[in-house]
Amino acid sequence: MATVTIAIDVDETLRDALARAAEAAGQSIAGYLTAAAADRMLRDAGAGYASVLASHPQFALDVAAARQAALRQAADARAEVLAKYECTDGTRRPRAAAVATS
């Protein structure tokens, strides 16, 4: 867990505008500014991504294939975990525990 301190030097008008925006969003000013900063970083990180994929179709295919492979691996891992904890009586105990208590 990390702690981040953000200091913003604003005049009263901007402070009040930020307070109203945060209130309208149902957040504290700190939460509102943190969410806004995260959104901005994500948007800036992805800027130009669509044009890169459009101009490099083989790269786009490779990215899509890698994404599909990652989704398949995650689904397989989830299925394995669920199968390990699935019991005939509807509980979520490990099979070994279900057999030992039966």
Buried (B, 14 or more C-beta within 10 A) or exposed (E): EEEEEEEEEEEEEEEEEBEEBBEEEEBEBEEBBBEBEEEEEEEEEEEEEEEEBEEEEEEBEEBEEEEEEEEEEEEEEEEEEEEEEBBEEEEEBEEEEBEEEE
